[in-house]
Amino acid sequence: MTESLDAARPEVAGDEAELRSVDAQISMTLDAAVRPQPVRVAISEAQGLLCAEEVVAEHALPGFDQAAIDGYAVRSVDVRNAGQEPVQLPVVGEIAAGSRQPRRLQPGQAVRVDTGAPLPTLADAVVPLAYTDGHQARVTVHRSVPSAGYVRRAGEDVQIGDVAVRRGDTIGSAQVGLLAAVGRAKVLVYPRPRVSIVSVGDELVDIDRTPSVGQVYDVNSYALSAAARDAGAEVSRVGIVPSEPKRLREVVEGRLLMSEIVVVAGGAGGTTGDEVHAALSDLGRIDMTRVAMHPGSVQGFGRLGPDSVPTFLIPGNPMSALVVFEVLVRPLIRAARGTRNPHRRIVGARLLSPITSTEGRRGFLRGQLLRDEANGEYLVQPLGQSGAHLLASLAEANCLINVPEELTEVPAGEQVQVTFLAQRA
């Protein structure tokens, strides 16, 4: 059995001098990031994942000289004077895209070609249809074309031995297309980290039931699952688990065997937080502490189970839970995916309304980020101020306003740092 901190854990109701800094808490959690082992998947399943290998092209792209436009394959020297006076050439055949019949062009001849068709031997250019009269037996060319004009040369895009997709690249639609173009059916990728979301609270009911007096809907398991999915995780929404120690420990212990990260909402603060901590302590070391942030100061973090799985105990208040997830859990998911910079983009913006924050804690306040069309300056309108319960304002927010620990008030017109949240479509 691993060491328990039940007797030695910090008193979460201690004074402000005992607060741990946000940066120290982030550093501690990021140190626990473990990237899942690479797996080989079909390229149709690889979108959004990080490539885990250097994909070296075994085939050139294009694999042969081909027409870049519908027209006539010619020797450029035969039409070099077409700009001064029209040049007539006999059309000795036609090559469609996909044709595998070899054809040789003789001096002074033309061959009708479709876009993507292989060029006949000796042809070094394609005259677009718009430069001709379009006749099928004998074509009149009105404009000259240079050598290689309107031709896609073999290996022009990718040559044999080139790296088509690099290790660490995110595989998007273009990368999937490139993998297909160089003949790769499968690719080695880092899978999405598996994240389990657990809600604890005897007052919780699922959304398919009607709450009675004193009960509330389980918001956290749905909201945090969506946030984890947005961060790039493979999510298991466990839902509501009773705070009864034996049952809670059994559920979490089972999730540790099939997750890279576990999040227990409702597991920090108050009597329920104490019960959760006590129930899970024999699974590993849990550090319960106060972090110098608002909302969501009271929280816990440990590496539980035989595989030392990073496990978060976060507040049950949905607003606080989402902010703690954004500040601490999301970067860990991104780091576990192998993302080079796990943090969201931060920009400076001018406040449109004054704000207040809690002394000694870094504030994360909801805001609406705007852009001044006249000068390109970022502007930010605070939403809901610092109330930890105002979930509706977070739904309207597209950023978090970061207020330094030493500030309690920031007047309108001042510059502040804001963190971009996911943008609505």
N, C-alpha and C positions, 0 to 999 in steps of 0.2 A: 504494500500500500504506500502511495506517495505521501509526502509530508502534508499535513493539514495546517492551514493558517487560521482555523476557527478561533483558537485562543489568542493568537498573536496578531490578527488582522487589525489594521488601523481603525480607530473609532471614527466612523463617518460623520459624526456630529461634532467633530473637533473644530477649533477656530480656524480662521482664514489663513493663518500662517502655515498650516499644514497642507494647504492645497498643492497638488502637483500641477506643473505647467502643462498646457495643452501640447506644446511641442515635445515634452518629455513623454507624455502618454502616447502620442502618435509614434514616436521613435520606438517605444517599447513594443507596440503592437506590430509595427512594420518588421521588426526583427523576427517576428514569428511567421512571416510569410513563407509558405512552402509551395512551390509550383508543382502541380500534378505531373506525373510521368507522361511523356509524349505518346500519342497513339496515332496509328495510320488510318485515315478515313478516306472515303470517296470524296472527290473534289466538290461534288454537289452538297456535301455535308460540312464543308470546311469554312463556309462564309462566316466572318466575324471572329474566327479563331486566329491565334498567332502561329505562324509557320515555325516549325521546329527543325528545319533542315535547309541546307542550301540546295535549291532545285536547279540542277545543271541541265541545260538543254542538250538532248541527244539528237535533235533534229533542227535543221535551220528553219527560220521563219522569215519570209515565205520559203517553202522547200524548193521552189523553181522560179525562173523568171516568168512573170505573168502580167497580163494587161491590167492597167489600173482604171481603164474606162472602155466603154464600148467604142469600137472604131476599126481601124485597119492596121495590122502589123506590117511594118515596112523596114527597109534599110533607110536610115535617116539621110544618107548621102543621096538617095534617089529622089528626095523631096526638098532638097536644100534650097532650090530656086523657086519653090512654089509661091513664095511671097511676091516675086516679080511677075510671074505668069503661071497659070494653072498647069499642073502636071497630071497627066493621065497614066494610070497603071492598070494592067489586067488583074482582075481578082481571081485567084487560082484555087480558092477554097474557103472554108469557114471552120473556125474552131470554137466550140462552145465551152463554157466553164465545166470542168470535170472531165474533159476529153483526155484520153490516154493514148490516142493515136499520134505517133510522132509525125511531124511534117517539116519539110525543108523548103525555105524560101529562096528563090533564085533572084539574082540582080534584076531590078526593074519590075518586080512583081509586088502584089499586096495580098494579104489574107484577112478576111473578115474575122474579127475576134470579139467575144463577149468579155465583160469585166470578170477578171479572175481566171481567164483562159490561159493556158501555157503558150508562150511565144514559140513560133516555129524557128528552127535553126537559121542563123544569119540575121534574123530580125533584131533590131536594137532600139526600136521606138514604135509607138502607137499613135496614129493620126486620129484624133477624136472625130466622131461622126459630124460634129458641127463644123469641122474644117473641110468637109467634102460635100459632094452632091448625093452621097448615099447609094449610088448605083451598085448593083450586085455583080455585074459582069465586067464592067470597066469603070473604075472610080476616078473622078476628077478631084484633085487635092488643091485647095486654094491657099493653104498656109503651111509653112515649113514647121518641123518639130526637131529639136536637138536629139542627139544620141541619149538614150535612156529616158526620153520624154514620155510621160504617161506609162511608165513601166515600173513595176515593183520587182526589184532585183532579189534574187535568192540570197537569204541571209541578211537582207537589209534591216530587218527588225531585230532578229535574234540569230546569232551564229552558233554553230555546234561548239559546246564548251562554255558558252556564256551562262552566267547565273540569271535565271529567269525570275525567281522569287527568292528573296534572302531570308535567312533565319531571323526571326523577330519581327518580320513584316506582318501587319494585319491583313488577312486574306479577305479582300472585298470582291466586288463583281469583276473588276478589271483583272485581278490576280487569278480568279477562277477561270476567266476567259483565256488568260495567258497560259495557265497550266494545261487547259484543254488544247490550246494551239500547239504546244510543244509535245503533246501526246502523253501527258501524265493523267492516269485515271485515279490515282490515289496520292495523298501527300501526308507527311508526318506533321502533326500539329500538337500544340499544347491544349488539352481539353479545358473547358470552363471549370473553375473550381466549384465544388459542390458545397452549397450553403444550406443549412437547415435553420428554419425560423420557428421558434417555440414561443407561445404566449402563456404566461402564468398569471392567475388571478381568479379567486373564487367568485368575483363579481362579474366575470365575463360570460357572455353567451354568443353563440355563432349567429351569423346574419340570417340564417333560415329560421330562427326562433324569435319570439316576441319577448323582450326583456320585461321582467317584473320589477317591482319597486326595489331600488338598490342595485340593479344589474345594468350593465352597459354592453354594447356590441364589442366584439373583438375586432378592433381596428388594426392593431399592430401586426398580426400575422399576415394580413393582406397588404398593408402599406409597405412593410419591410420586405416582403417577398417581391413586390414590384420594384422597390429600390435596388434589391440585390440583383434582380434580373436586368435592370437598367445598367448596373455596373458590369455586367457580363458574366454573371454566375449561372450555374445550373441549380435551380432552387427547389427545395422540398419544404412546402408549407405544412408543418406538423399541426398547427392550429393550437387549440386550447389544451393545456395539460394542468391537472390539479396540483396544488402546492403540497399535497400529501407527500412526505419525503420519499417513501419507497417507490411510489409510482413515478414521481418526477425523476428520480435517479435512474430508474429503469429506462425511461424514454430517452433521456439525454445520453445515457451510456450506449444505447442502441444507435443513436444518431452519430456518435463519435466514430463508429465503425464505418460509416458511409458518407462522411463529410470531411471537407478541408477546413470549414469554418462553421461554428455553431453560434447562434444568437438567441439569447433567452430574454425576451421582453417582459418586464415586470419583475426582473430578478435583482433589481437594485433599489435600495431605499425602503424604509418602513419595515413593518413586521414581516411582510411577504418576502422582502429582500433578504432578511435574516434567515428565514426558513429555507429559501432557495440556496443561499450560501452554505448553510449547514448540511443540506441534502446532497450537495455536489462536492463538498470538500474532500471526501475520500476518493474522488476520481482524479485529483491532482491539485496543484497549488492555485488558489484563486486570490488575486490581489484586489481587495475591496478598498476603494479610495475615493477622495473627492478631487475632482479635476477643476482647475481654475477656468471654468467655462460656464456660460449661461445661455440657454437652458441645458439641463442634463448633467449637472455637476457630479451627482452620486452615481458611480458605476463600478463595475468589476471586470477583471480580465484574468484569464488563466489559460494554461495549456494542459488540457485534460485527456485522460485515457492513455492507452499504451503508445499511441502515435503522437502524443502531445498536440492535440488539435486545438488551435486557437478558439477560445470560447469567450463570448462577451455576455455580461450581465448588464442590461441597460434599463433605464426607467420604464415604467408602465404607461406614463403619460404619452400619448401618441405624438404630440408635437416634440417633446423632449427626445423621444425614441428616434424620431426621424432625423433630428439634428445630430445626435450622437452617432447615428449610423452614417450620416454624410461626412462627419468630421473624422471618424475613426474606422468604421467598418468598411466603407467604400474604398478608401485607399488600400486597405489590406487585400480586398478582392482584386483590385487592379494590379497590385504587386504580385499576387499569386498567379495572375494570368500572364505575368511577364511584361506588363506594360512598362515602358522606359520611364515615364513620369506618371506615378499613380494619382497625382493630385489634379484637381480641376484648375482651369485657367482663372487667374486673379487679375483684375484691372482696377485702375483708379477711377472714381466717379465723384461728381459733385452732389452733395446732399440737397434735396429740394425741400425737406422739412427737418426740424431739429429732432435729435434722438437722445435717449438716456440709456444708461447701461449700469450693471451692477459693479460696484467698486471691487477691484481686485480680481475680477474674472473677465476673460475675453468673451465679449458678446457676439452672438451669431443671430442677427436680427433679419427678419424677412424683408425683402425689398423687391421693387419692380425696376429693372434696369432699362433705361431709355437711351436714345442717341439723338443729340441735337443735330438736326440736318444742316444747320447753317455752318457749324464749325467742326462737326464730327465728335464733339465732346460727349463723354458718357455722363448721364445724369441718373440719380437713383432716388426713388420715392419710397420711404419706409412704409411698411404695411403692418399694422397691428402692434407696433412697438414691441416690448419685450415680454408680453404675457405668454407664459409657457403653454396655455391651454388653447390658443387661437389657431386651431388646425386649418380653418377655412382660409386664413390669410396666407398660409404656406402653399395652398393650392393655387393662389393667385401669384405667388412669388416666382421670379425667374433668377433670383440671386440671394445670397446671404451677405449682409453687411457685417464686416469684421470690425469690431470695436476693441482697441487695445485695452489691456487690463488696467492701465493707469487712468483711463478716461471714464468719467461718469456722465458727461454731457458733451454732445457735439452739435454746434449750431448749424442752421441751414447755411448753405454756401460753402462749407468746408469740404475738402477732399477726403474721401474714405476709400478703403480697400474693399472690393466686393468679389465674391466667388460666384462664377457662373454656375447655375443649375441647368438641368436638361431643358432644352428649348422646346416649346410646344410647336407642333407642325402648323 
